[in-house]
């Protein structure tokens, strides 16, 4: 069966995951993280992709973003690979692939899934036992959302701004969400949708998105179609 084209809808929130080949480490020191973030900032601007949240883990990258057109996200990720992979291979005297195939991506209904996905991304270092608290991890957007530093790479989403009327209110509300953590159901739903490249959202959102893409947005329901009643 032919592989479906990647589901990309301009102006909508996307979760993107790019993993190292065979689970290999893709960031070994601070300079690796800094180089990748510098190139990510350049590529995002060049291809009109807005970055809302990120986490650079030892063996993978998580991004929460909004592309402005159908091609910018793909071009951004391709551009990143064209710069980061040769840099990494030359530095560590290796050759060959660095990424585990194509990047994974899903479209998320921001109203219901932006904040759970943001929390999922920024607490991923805690789930991976890299730090005790999400705010301690230097290679994510968490410190930005908690008001601990200003990250020029991050453009705050309207949903985040809706957490309060002042920066203090927004940061306090988001801190509370981080402390609670993402629910198991949200975590599983986001992971499944990203791995399988399906849209994640309410029935109303799905209906609206079907008008914006010719690509199927969810798996075909199993089983035989119901027979029509005879007149």
Order of alpha helices (4+ residues) and beta strands (2+ residues): beta-alpha-beta-beta-alpha-beta-alpha-alpha-alpha-alpha-alpha-alpha-alpha
